[in-house]
Amino acid sequence: MIPSFPAEYGPFLEDLKERIRTSQLKAVVAVNRELVLLYWQIGKQILAAQATEGWGTKVVERLSTDLRREFPDMKGLSSRNLNYMRAFAEAWPQEPIVQQLVAQLPWGHNVRLLDHLKTPEERTWYAQQTLEFGWSRNVLELQIESRLYERQGKAVTNFHRALPAPQSDLARQLLKDPYNFEFLTLQADAEERLLEKGLVDHIRKFLLELGAGFAFVGSQYHLEVGGEDFYIDLLFYHLKLRCYVVIELKTGKFKPEYAGKLNFYLAVVDDLVRHPDDAPSIGLILCKDKNQVVAEYALRNTTAPIGVSAFQITEALPDLLKDSLPTVEQIERELSNVPEGMDR
């Protein structure tokens, strides 16, 4: 016979499980922090010894051998990793910054920052973004490869006039220029509807490129105004700004009249969709290309908050050219017919 338990037992058990998980996570974070600080201290000592004693590569290799002999169960003592420790201490010479920032990141993340970035400003920015948004190592690499640091906050906007501070600064930093949609493959003359469908089909990658805080509401979002039907290309809600974000897609060059149309959509969304507690809605026009000066003039006297950015895609090969190229199967057949002894 299965014993009966009080009704409170289930919630009690779940609470204990959550406490244990939280404790385990804190333990992992604490262990990681101590490990990264240890690596920094080792790297700092290697730097100092090389400066005073003139130690070279051979000494680091010997040091690796001796340390691994003494600590056989400890990973990360290879000569390669010791050189990373040295580079780590050189890149972050101030211990308070190490403790407050990079010691909070896994060692693998720190190695990526050393491998891919050259300036302290870039390393600091990517480290801060990783901590704030919880980027995995792969996401961090993707953001570095897409030059996010250079693109962030570069869109043409009128936010400083149309939004109150500090919302204007935060909104400006959320937009970038250009947007990287290289996960799409489209013909050069693709229509807006195909671009929109591609972004919705790859919504996870699209949201990653937009940045943290964007929640997808819908595509071709229907608005009825004065008995007429209108459709917004893409509608999002930003959780941090607490406002709707209306995105219009254009596969050609930016034209001033696009700002007027988006201004209309923002007015309707604010009246018919926005909750009284929400902040004013923001608009973003994404074009294949834009003239910076034309975009600035188009937004100068526009009262609604609007940004203009370009986007990049991977253009598909034209069908005519595609037909003239050999397939993978044809290439493999050709290679299989190469006589032995010849270079392949």
C-alpha positions as CSV (number, residue, x, y, z in Angstrom):
1,M,0.0,0.0,0.0
2,I,1.4,3.3,-1.1
3,P,1.5,5.7,1.9
4,S,-0.4,9.0,1.6
5,F,1.3,12.3,2.0
6,P,0.0,15.7,2.9
7,A,-1.1,17.9,0.1
8,E,1.6,20.4,0.9
9,Y,4.3,17.8,0.2
10,G,4.3,18.4,-3.6
11,P,5.0,22.2,-3.4
12,F,7.5,21.6,-0.6
13,L,9.5,19.1,-2.8
14,E,9.4,21.5,-5.7
15,D,10.7,24.3,-3.6
16,L,13.6,22.2,-2.3
17,K,14.5,21.1,-5.9
18,E,14.6,24.7,-7.0
19,R,16.8,25.7,-4.0
20,I,19.2,22.8,-4.8
21,R,19.4,23.8,-8.5
22,T,20.0,27.5,-7.6
23,S,22.8,26.4,-5.2
24,Q,24.4,24.1,-7.8
25,L,24.3,27.0,-10.3
26,K,25.9,29.4,-7.8
27,A,28.6,26.7,-7.1
28,V,29.4,26.4,-10.8
29,V,29.6,30.2,-11.2
30,A,31.9,30.4,-8.1
31,V,34.2,27.7,-9.3
32,N,34.4,29.3,-12.7
33,R,35.2,32.7,-11.2
34,E,38.0,31.2,-9.0
35,L,39.4,29.3,-12.0
36,V,39.5,32.4,-14.2
37,L,41.1,34.4,-11.4
38,L,43.7,31.7,-11.0
39,Y,44.5,31.7,-14.7
40,W,44.9,35.5,-14.6
41,Q,47.3,35.3,-11.7
42,I,49.4,32.6,-13.4
43,G,49.4,34.7,-16.6
44,K,50.5,37.8,-14.6
45,Q,53.4,35.9,-13.0
46,I,54.5,34.5,-16.4
47,L,54.4,38.1,-17.8
48,A,56.5,39.4,-14.9
49,A,59.0,36.6,-15.1
50,Q,59.4,37.1,-18.9
51,A,59.9,40.8,-18.3
52,T,62.6,40.4,-15.6
53,E,64.2,37.1,-16.5
54,G,63.8,37.2,-20.3
55,W,62.0,33.8,-20.3
56,G,61.0,32.5,-23.8
57,T,58.8,29.7,-25.3
58,K,60.9,26.9,-24.0
59,V,60.4,27.9,-20.3
60,V,56.6,28.0,-20.8
61,E,56.7,24.5,-22.2
62,R,58.8,23.3,-19.3
63,L,56.5,25.0,-16.9
64,S,53.6,23.2,-18.4
65,T,55.3,19.8,-18.1
66,D,56.2,20.4,-14.4
67,L,52.7,21.7,-13.5
68,R,50.9,18.8,-15.1
69,R,53.2,16.3,-13.4
70,E,52.4,17.9,-10.0
71,F,48.6,18.3,-10.8
72,P,47.7,15.3,-13.1
73,D,44.0,15.7,-12.5
74,M,43.9,19.4,-13.4
75,K,43.0,20.3,-16.9
76,G,44.1,23.5,-18.6
77,L,47.8,23.4,-17.9
78,S,49.0,22.8,-21.5
79,S,51.7,25.2,-22.9
80,R,49.0,26.5,-25.3
81,N,46.7,27.4,-22.4
82,L,49.5,28.9,-20.4
83,N,50.2,31.2,-23.3
84,Y,46.5,32.1,-23.3
85,M,46.8,32.9,-19.6
86,R,49.7,35.2,-20.3
87,A,47.7,37.0,-23.1
88,F,44.7,37.2,-20.8
89,A,46.7,39.0,-18.1
90,E,48.2,41.3,-20.7
91,A,44.8,42.1,-22.1
92,W,43.3,42.8,-18.7
93,P,46.0,44.3,-16.5
94,Q,43.6,45.7,-13.8
95,E,42.4,43.1,-11.3
96,P,39.1,44.9,-10.3
97,I,37.9,44.8,-13.9
98,V,38.9,41.1,-14.1
99,Q,36.9,40.3,-10.9
100,Q,33.9,42.4,-11.9
101,L,33.6,41.5,-15.6
102,V,35.6,38.7,-17.3
103,A,35.9,36.4,-14.2
104,Q,32.1,36.1,-14.6
105,L,32.5,34.5,-18.0
106,P,33.6,30.9,-18.8
107,W,37.2,30.6,-19.8
108,G,36.2,29.5,-23.3
109,H,34.4,32.8,-23.8
110,N,37.5,34.7,-22.7
111,V,39.7,32.7,-25.1
112,R,37.3,33.8,-27.9
113,L,37.6,37.4,-26.9
114,L,41.4,37.1,-27.0
115,D,41.4,35.3,-30.4
116,H,39.0,37.6,-32.3
117,L,39.4,41.1,-30.8
118,K,42.3,43.5,-30.7
119,T,41.2,46.5,-28.7
120,P,40.3,46.8,-25.0
121,E,37.1,48.7,-25.9
122,E,35.8,45.9,-28.1
123,R,36.7,43.2,-25.6
124,T,35.0,45.1,-22.8
125,W,31.8,45.8,-24.9
126,Y,31.4,42.1,-26.0
127,A,32.1,40.9,-22.4
128,Q,29.4,43.2,-21.0
129,Q,26.9,42.2,-23.7
130,T,27.6,38.5,-23.0
131,L,27.0,38.9,-19.3
132,E,23.8,41.0,-19.8
133,F,22.2,38.7,-22.4
134,G,23.7,35.3,-21.5
135,W,25.3,34.6,-24.9
136,S,26.6,31.1,-25.5
137,R,30.1,30.8,-26.9
138,N,28.7,30.2,-30.4
139,V,26.4,33.3,-30.2
140,L,29.4,35.3,-29.0
141,E,31.4,34.2,-32.0
142,L,28.5,34.9,-34.3
143,Q,28.1,38.5,-33.0
144,I,31.9,39.1,-33.3
145,E,32.0,37.8,-36.9
146,S,29.0,40.0,-37.8
147,R,30.8,43.1,-36.4
148,L,28.0,43.9,-34.0
149,Y,30.1,46.4,-32.1
150,E,30.6,48.5,-35.2
151,R,27.0,48.3,-36.3
152,Q,25.2,48.9,-33.0
153,G,23.5,52.3,-32.7
154,K,24.4,53.4,-36.2
155,A,20.9,53.6,-37.8
156,V,19.7,57.0,-38.9
157,T,17.0,58.1,-36.4
158,N,15.1,61.1,-35.1
159,F,14.9,59.5,-31.6
160,H,16.7,62.4,-29.9
161,R,13.8,64.7,-31.0
162,A,10.9,62.3,-31.0
163,L,11.5,60.4,-27.7
164,P,12.2,61.6,-24.1
165,A,15.5,60.7,-22.5
166,P,16.7,58.2,-21.5
167,Q,14.3,56.2,-23.7
168,S,15.8,57.9,-26.8
169,D,19.3,56.8,-26.0
170,L,18.2,53.2,-25.3
171,A,16.1,53.0,-28.4
172,R,19.0,54.3,-30.6
173,Q,21.4,51.8,-29.2
174,L,19.0,49.0,-30.0
175,L,19.0,49.7,-33.7
176,K,22.0,48.9,-35.9
177,D,23.2,49.6,-39.4
178,P,23.4,47.5,-41.5
179,Y,21.4,44.5,-40.4
180,N,22.9,41.2,-41.3
181,F,20.4,38.8,-43.0
182,E,23.0,36.6,-44.6
183,F,21.1,33.5,-43.3
184,L,18.7,34.3,-46.2
185,T,19.4,33.5,-49.9
186,L,17.4,35.6,-52.3
187,Q,17.5,36.8,-55.9
188,A,18.8,40.3,-56.3
189,D,15.3,41.4,-57.5
190,A,13.3,39.6,-54.9
191,E,10.1,41.3,-53.8
192,E,9.4,42.5,-50.3
193,R,6.9,39.7,-49.7
194,L,9.7,37.1,-50.3
195,L,12.0,38.9,-48.0
196,E,9.3,39.0,-45.3
197,K,8.6,35.3,-45.7
198,G,12.3,34.5,-45.4
199,L,12.6,36.4,-42.2
200,V,9.5,34.9,-40.7
201,D,10.7,31.4,-41.7
202,H,14.0,32.0,-40.0
203,I,12.4,33.9,-37.1
204,R,14.9,32.6,-34.5
205,K,17.9,33.9,-36.5
206,F,16.0,37.1,-37.2
207,L,15.3,37.7,-33.5
208,L,19.0,37.0,-32.7
209,E,20.0,39.7,-35.3
210,L,17.4,42.2,-34.0
211,G,18.8,41.7,-30.5
212,A,17.6,40.8,-27.0
213,G,14.1,42.0,-25.9
214,F,12.2,41.7,-29.2
215,A,9.0,39.6,-29.1
216,F,7.4,38.7,-32.5
217,V,3.8,39.8,-32.7
218,G,3.0,39.0,-36.4
219,S,3.6,39.6,-40.1
220,Q,1.1,41.4,-42.4
221,Y,-0.5,42.7,-39.2
222,H,-4.0,43.9,-40.2
223,L,-5.2,47.4,-39.4
224,E,-8.6,48.8,-40.4
225,V,-8.8,52.6,-40.7
226,G,-11.8,54.4,-42.0
227,G,-13.2,51.3,-43.5
228,E,-10.0,50.5,-45.4
229,D,-7.5,47.7,-44.8
230,F,-3.8,48.2,-44.2
231,Y,-1.1,45.6,-43.4
232,I,2.1,46.2,-41.5
233,D,5.0,44.1,-42.8
234,L,6.3,43.0,-39.3
235,L,5.1,44.0,-35.8
236,F,7.2,43.4,-32.7
237,Y,7.0,44.3,-29.1
238,H,10.2,45.3,-27.2
239,L,10.1,44.1,-23.6
240,K,12.7,46.6,-22.2
241,L,11.3,49.7,-24.0
242,R,7.8,48.6,-23.3
243,C,6.6,49.6,-26.8
244,Y,5.6,48.2,-30.2
245,V,8.1,48.2,-33.0
246,V,6.8,48.5,-36.5
247,I,9.1,47.3,-39.3
248,E,8.7,48.1,-42.9
249,L,10.7,46.1,-45.5
250,K,11.9,47.6,-48.8
251,T,14.1,45.6,-51.2
252,G,15.2,48.7,-53.0
253,K,16.8,52.0,-52.1
254,F,15.3,54.2,-49.4
255,K,12.8,56.8,-50.6
256,P,11.5,59.8,-48.5
257,E,7.9,58.7,-48.9
258,Y,8.6,55.6,-46.9
259,A,8.8,57.7,-43.8
260,G,5.4,59.2,-44.4
261,K,3.8,55.8,-44.7
262,L,5.5,54.5,-41.5
263,N,4.4,57.6,-39.7
264,F,0.8,56.8,-40.6
265,Y,1.2,53.2,-39.3
266,L,2.7,54.4,-36.0
267,A,-0.2,56.8,-35.4
268,V,-2.7,54.0,-36.0
269,V,-0.8,51.5,-33.8
270,D,-0.6,54.0,-31.0
271,D,-4.4,54.6,-31.2
272,L,-5.7,51.1,-31.9
273,V,-3.1,48.6,-30.5
274,R,-1.0,50.3,-27.9
275,H,-2.0,49.9,-24.2
276,P,-2.2,53.1,-22.2
277,D,0.8,52.0,-20.1
278,D,3.0,51.3,-23.2
279,A,5.6,53.8,-24.4
280,P,5.1,55.4,-27.9
281,S,5.6,52.9,-30.7
282,I,8.8,53.0,-32.7
283,G,9.2,52.5,-36.5
284,L,12.1,51.0,-38.5
285,I,12.5,51.1,-42.2
286,L,14.8,48.3,-43.5
287,C,16.1,48.9,-47.1
288,K,18.5,47.2,-49.4
289,D,20.4,50.5,-49.6
290,K,20.0,54.1,-48.3
291,N,21.5,57.6,-48.9
292,Q,22.4,58.9,-45.4
293,V,21.7,62.5,-46.2
294,V,18.3,61.7,-47.8
295,A,17.3,59.6,-44.8
296,E,18.2,62.4,-42.4
297,Y,16.2,65.0,-44.3
298,A,13.2,62.6,-44.5
299,L,13.1,62.2,-40.7
300,R,14.0,65.8,-39.8
301,N,10.4,67.1,-39.4
302,T,8.8,63.7,-38.7
303,T,7.3,63.7,-35.2
304,A,7.0,59.9,-34.8
305,P,10.2,58.0,-33.7
306,I,11.6,56.4,-36.8
307,G,14.9,54.7,-37.8
308,V,16.3,53.9,-41.2
309,S,18.8,51.1,-41.7
310,A,20.2,49.0,-44.6
311,F,20.3,45.2,-44.6
312,Q,22.7,42.6,-46.2
313,I,21.6,39.3,-47.7
314,T,23.3,36.5,-49.6
315,E,22.2,36.8,-53.2
316,A,21.2,33.6,-54.9
317,L,22.8,32.7,-58.2
318,P,20.7,33.6,-61.3
319,D,19.0,30.5,-62.8
320,L,20.9,31.0,-66.1
321,L,24.3,30.9,-64.3
322,K,23.1,28.2,-61.9
323,D,22.4,25.9,-64.9
324,S,25.9,26.4,-66.3
325,L,27.6,25.3,-63.1
326,P,28.4,21.6,-62.4
327,T,26.6,19.8,-59.7
328,V,28.3,18.1,-56.7
329,E,27.6,14.7,-58.3
330,Q,29.2,15.8,-61.6
331,I,32.3,17.1,-59.8
332,E,32.6,13.8,-57.8
333,R,32.3,11.8,-61.1
334,E,35.1,13.9,-62.7
335,L,37.4,13.4,-59.7
336,S,36.8,9.7,-59.7
337,N,38.2,9.6,-63.3
338,V,41.5,11.3,-62.4
339,P,44.4,8.8,-63.0
340,E,46.2,7.6,-59.9
341,G,49.4,9.5,-59.1
342,M,48.0,12.9,-60.3
343,D,47.1,15.6,-57.9
344,R,43.5,15.9,-57.1
